[in-house]
Amino acid sequence: MGRARRARKIAATAAYGGGGLAATAGALGALGYGVIKVEAKIARKIVGRPFEGAPDDDDVYGAGDGPTLELVMLGDSSAAGMGAETAVQTVGGILATGLAALTGRRVRLTNEAVIGADSGDLERQLANALDRVPRPDVVVILIGANDVTHRIDRTTAVRHLELVVRRVRALGTEVVVGTCPDLGTVQPIPVPLKHLVRRWSRDLAAAQTVAVVEAGGRTVSLGDLLGPEFLAAPRELFSEDRFHPSPAGYARVGAVLLPTVCAALGLGGIGDVTDRRPEPTRGEGVGPVAVAAGQAVLDPGTEVSGTDLAGEARGPRGRWAVLLRRRPPAVPVDAPSTATAQSLDESPDIGPQDASAGTLDADADADAGTEDARTEVRATPRGGG
């Protein structure tokens, strides 16, 4: 079964109920629980947990006229900023600083993310955030790593995430979800556990994408965003525990999230942040959401969101989605935090993949089987949520 089909099945099961430990047991296959448990213990000892917490990044960033933008962060340790040294080095701090610099407005960051959280904790985090900010402008969620390491059933995890996204969208608030990172790139995790968590991570990320887009949100694939760079510069992009990103690693995560957050807020005129036609030369296109999800997990920094095709939001294989690979906006160097702004501006552009013109190629998922449908772009993308 290809990843697109698996993602569609997981998301559909999450939407209609079902799932359970049997799915997790089946994923283990011939490896067996015994080997996995032993290797998980080894990985935990190697990785370690030297951090007591994360910087408190709740604050108002920037200055200027106009209404204050309300940014809410939900999720796990990556959203909380574990491994960062100061507030402006967290993902939330980077996004707030970037938004303030690009808009000339103040941005209030409300961060309810919790270290160690999984998708089942998101509803509580959202309730806490809405007690403080009843109507945020945008909610950014980073979640999934602990669902994998805690071996939580994927349909259950996706169901919790989809419920929270739908509740946020019901408020009229935009949602951007950074999907589960590829934990197979974490160096201390041994083989064959590394291969197993890579498949779990990618399948969860693809299913998250399907569910989030169906619920009206946008996703950005984090995938192995830091993987290749980690091999070349492990001390720069990962923190002391060799698991959480360093400030430089968070800057790279913030750089790929910022354009999508800007697009969700409708901040036109500041770079590649409009809902535009896909550029085939950049590996962009329109197709069924499950196919887009399967491609996105292999291409970190890829945005997936809902669109209309020929006036229709859905096709025979589900919701239409557009896959974009946005260019990070150039943040002014005289922004409130020059170091952060330069990190965003200098983040390398991720080059295009091979793709047919405007088509999402379902056969791109080489490690998980194939799909037989190819979808041709016939209309300007994005006419609906």
C-alpha positions in Angstrom: 0.0 0.0 0.0 1.4 3.4 -1.0 1.9 6.2 1.5 -1.0 8.3 -0.1 -3.4 5.4 0.4 -2.1 4.8 4.0 -2.5 8.5 4.8 -6.0 8.6 3.3 -6.9 5.5 5.3 -5.5 6.8 8.6 -7.2 10.2 8.2 -10.5 8.6 7.2 -10.4 6.2 10.2 -9.6 9.2 12.4 -12.6 11.1 11.1 -15.1 8.3 11.5 -13.6 6.6 14.6 -11.7 3.4 14.9 -8.1 2.5 15.0 -6.3 1.1 18.1 -3.2 -0.7 19.2 -3.7 -3.4 16.5 -2.5 -0.9 13.9 0.6 -0.1 15.8 1.3 -3.8 16.4 0.9 -4.5 12.7 3.4 -1.8 11.8 6.1 -3.5 13.8 6.0 -6.6 11.6 8.8 -9.1 11.9 11.0 -6.8 13.9 9.0 -7.6 17.1 8.4 -5.6 20.2 11.4 -7.0 22.0 14.0 -5.6 19.6 12.2 -2.2 19.5 12.0 -1.9 23.3 15.7 -2.7 23.7 16.8 -0.2 21.0 14.4 2.5 22.4 16.1 2.2 25.8 19.5 2.5 24.1 18.4 5.6 22.2 17.0 7.3 25.3 20.3 6.8 27.1 22.3 8.2 24.2 20.0 11.2 23.6 19.7 12.3 27.2 17.6 15.2 28.6 19.9 17.9 29.9 17.4 20.7 29.6 15.1 21.8 32.4 12.6 23.7 30.2 12.4 26.3 27.4 12.6 30.1 27.3 9.5 32.0 28.2 8.7 33.6 24.9 5.3 35.0 25.7 5.6 38.7 24.8 4.8 41.5 22.5 7.2 41.7 19.6 7.9 44.7 17.4 6.4 48.1 17.4 4.1 50.1 15.1 0.6 51.3 14.5 -2.5 49.2 13.8 -4.1 46.4 15.6 -1.8 43.9 17.3 -1.5 40.6 15.6 -2.4 37.7 17.9 -0.2 34.6 17.3 -0.8 31.4 19.3 1.7 28.5 19.5 0.5 25.0 20.4 2.4 21.7 20.5 5.3 19.9 21.9 8.9 20.8 22.9 9.7 22.1 19.4 6.9 24.6 19.7 7.9 25.4 23.3 11.5 26.1 22.2 13.4 23.4 24.1 17.0 23.8 23.2 16.8 27.6 22.5 18.6 30.0 24.8 16.5 33.1 24.5 12.9 34.0 23.6 13.7 35.3 20.2 15.4 32.0 19.3 12.2 29.9 19.7 10.0 29.1 16.7 7.3 31.3 18.2 9.8 34.1 18.8 11.2 33.9 15.3 7.7 33.9 13.7 6.6 36.9 15.9 9.8 38.8 15.1 9.4 38.1 11.4 5.8 39.1 11.3 6.5 42.3 13.2 9.3 43.2 10.8 7.3 42.4 7.7 4.1 44.2 8.7 5.3 47.0 10.9 2.8 46.0 13.5 3.1 44.6 17.0 2.7 40.8 17.4 1.6 39.3 20.7 2.8 35.7 21.1 0.9 33.4 23.4 2.7 30.1 23.7 0.8 27.2 25.4 3.0 24.4 24.0 4.2 21.9 26.6 7.4 19.8 26.6 6.6 16.2 26.1 3.1 16.8 24.7 1.4 14.6 22.2 -1.6 15.3 20.0 -4.0 14.3 22.8 -2.8 17.3 24.8 -3.7 19.9 22.1 -7.3 20.3 23.2 -6.3 21.4 26.7 -3.6 23.7 25.2 -6.2 25.3 22.9 -8.6 25.9 25.8 -5.9 27.5 27.8 -4.9 29.7 24.9 -8.5 30.8 24.2 -8.9 31.8 27.9 -6.1 34.3 27.2 -6.8 35.2 23.6 -10.4 34.6 22.6 -9.9 35.3 18.9 -6.3 34.8 17.7 -5.4 35.8 14.2 -3.4 32.6 13.6 -2.6 29.4 15.5 0.6 27.5 14.7 0.9 23.9 15.8 4.0 21.7 15.9 3.2 18.2 17.0 3.8 14.5 16.2 7.3 13.5 17.5 6.0 12.3 20.9 3.1 10.5 19.2 5.8 8.4 17.5 8.1 8.0 20.4 5.2 7.1 22.7 3.8 4.7 20.1 0.4 6.3 20.1 -2.0 5.0 17.6 -1.8 7.2 14.5 -5.6 7.4 13.9 -6.0 8.5 17.5 -3.3 11.2 17.2 -4.7 12.4 13.9 -8.2 12.6 15.3 -7.1 14.8 18.2 -5.3 17.1 15.8 -8.2 17.4 13.3 -10.6 18.2 16.1 -8.4 21.1 17.3 -8.0 22.4 13.8 -11.7 22.4 13.2 -12.4 24.2 16.4 -9.9 26.9 15.6 -11.2 27.3 12.1 -14.8 27.6 13.5 -13.5 30.8 15.2 -12.5 32.2 11.8 -8.8 31.8 12.8 -6.2 30.6 10.4 -4.2 27.4 11.3 -0.7 26.3 10.2 0.5 22.9 11.2 4.2 21.9 11.1 3.8 18.1 10.5 5.7 15.4 12.3 9.5 15.6 11.7 11.3 12.6 10.3 12.8 11.0 13.5 14.8 8.6 11.4 17.3 11.5 10.9 18.1 11.6 14.6 21.6 10.2 14.8 21.5 8.4 18.2 18.6 6.2 17.2 20.1 2.9 16.0 19.1 0.6 13.1 16.6 -1.0 12.6 14.6 1.3 15.0 15.8 4.2 12.8 14.1 2.7 9.7 10.9 2.0 11.6 10.5 5.4 13.2 11.2 7.0 9.8 8.2 5.1 8.3 6.1 5.9 11.4 7.1 9.6 11.2 6.4 10.0 7.5 3.1 8.1 7.6 1.9 10.2 10.5 3.0 13.4 8.8 1.1 12.5 5.6 -2.0 11.6 7.6 -1.8 14.8 9.5 -1.7 16.7 6.2 -4.8 15.0 4.9 -6.7 15.7 8.1 -5.6 19.3 8.5 -6.4 20.2 4.9 -9.8 18.5 5.1 -10.4 20.6 8.3 -9.5 23.9 6.5 -5.9 24.4 7.7 -2.5 24.5 6.0 0.5 22.3 6.6 4.2 22.7 6.2 6.3 19.5 6.0 9.2 19.6 8.4 10.4 16.1 7.4 14.1 15.7 7.5 14.5 19.5 7.3 17.7 19.3 9.5 18.8 15.9 8.4 21.3 16.6 5.7 22.7 19.7 7.5 23.0 17.7 10.7 25.4 15.3 9.0 27.6 18.3 8.0 27.2 20.4 11.2 25.7 18.5 14.1 26.9 20.9 16.7 25.4 23.9 15.0 21.9 22.6 14.2 21.1 20.3 17.1 21.3 21.2 20.8 23.3 19.4 23.5 20.8 16.5 23.8 21.4 15.7 20.1 17.6 15.5 19.7 16.1 19.0 19.9 17.1 21.7 17.4 19.7 24.4 18.4 18.9 28.1 17.9 20.3 27.8 14.4 18.0 24.7 13.8 15.0 26.6 15.1 15.9 29.5 12.7 15.6 27.1 9.8 12.3 25.8 11.0 11.0 29.3 11.5 12.2 30.2 8.0 10.1 27.6 6.2 7.0 28.3 8.4 7.0 32.1 8.1 5.9 32.4 4.4 2.9 30.1 5.0 1.9 32.0 8.2 2.1 35.2 6.2 0.0 33.6 3.4 -2.6 32.4 5.9 -2.9 35.9 7.3 -3.3 37.3 3.8 -0.2 39.6 4.0 0.3 40.3 0.4 3.0 42.4 -1.2 5.9 41.1 0.9 7.2 38.2 -1.2 5.9 34.7 -2.0 3.0 34.8 0.4 0.0 35.0 -1.9 -2.3 32.1 -2.9 -0.9 31.7 -6.4 -0.7 29.2 -9.3 1.8 26.5 -8.7 5.2 26.7 -10.5 5.9 23.3 -12.1 9.6 24.0 -12.3 9.7 24.2 -8.5 7.9 20.8 -8.2 4.6 22.4 -7.3 1.1 21.3 -8.5 -2.5 20.4 -7.7 -3.9 17.0 -7.0 -5.8 14.9 -4.4 -4.8 15.8 -0.9 -3.5 12.3 -0.1 -1.1 12.4 -3.1 0.0 15.9 -2.1 0.6 14.7 1.4 2.7 11.8 0.3 4.9 14.0 -1.7 5.2 16.7 1.0 6.7 14.3 3.5 9.6 13.7 1.2 10.2 17.4 0.5 10.7 19.4 3.7 9.5 23.0 3.6 6.5 22.1 1.4 3.1 23.7 2.0 -0.1 21.9 1.4 -3.5 23.6 1.5 -7.0 23.2 0.1 -8.0 24.5 -3.3 -10.7 24.4 -5.9 -10.3 22.8 -9.3 -12.8 23.7 -12.1 -15.0 25.2 -9.4 -15.1 22.0 -7.3 -13.5 21.6 -3.9 -13.5 17.8 -4.1 -12.7 15.2 -6.8 -13.3 11.5 -7.0 -10.3 10.9 -4.7 -11.1 13.5 -2.1 -10.2 17.1 -1.4 -8.2 19.0 -4.0 -5.0 20.4 -2.6 -2.2 22.6 -3.9 1.4 21.9 -3.1 3.7 25.0 -2.9 7.3 25.5 -2.0 7.4 29.1 -1.0 10.4 31.3 -0.9 11.3 32.8 2.5 10.5 36.5 2.5 13.4 38.9 2.9 13.1 40.4 6.4 14.4 44.0 6.8 17.8 44.0 8.5 16.6 46.9 10.7 13.9 44.6 12.2 13.5 44.4 16.0 15.9 41.4 16.1 18.6 41.7 13.5 20.2 38.3 14.2 16.9 36.5 13.8 16.0 38.5 10.7 19.3 37.7 9.0 18.8 34.0 9.8 15.4 34.1 8.1 16.7 36.0 5.1 19.7 33.8 4.6 17.9 30.5 4.9 18.8 28.6 1.7 16.0 28.1 -0.8 15.1 24.5 -1.3 15.5 23.5 -4.9 12.7 21.9 -7.0 12.0 18.2 -7.4 11.4 16.7 -10.8 7.7 16.9 -11.6 5.5 17.1 -14.7 3.8 20.4 -15.4 1.6 21.3 -12.5 1.0 17.6 -11.7 1.3 15.9 -8.4 3.0 12.6 -9.3 1.6 9.9 -7.0 4.5 7.6 -8.0 7.0 9.8 -6.2 6.6 7.8 -2.9 9.4 5.4 -3.8 9.7 3.7 -0.4 6.0 3.0 0.1 4.5 1.6 -3.1 2.7 3.5 -5.9 -0.5 5.1 -6.8 -1.8 5.0 -10.3 -3.5 8.3 -10.7 -1.9 11.5 -12.0 -3.8 14.8 -11.8 -3.5 17.6 -14.3 -3.8 21.2 -13.3 -6.8 22.8 -15.0 -7.6 25.9 -12.9 -6.1 28.6 -10.7 -5.6 27.1 -7.3 -7.3 28.0 -4.0 -10.9 29.1 -4.1 -12.0 27.6 -0.9 -10.8 26.5 2.6 
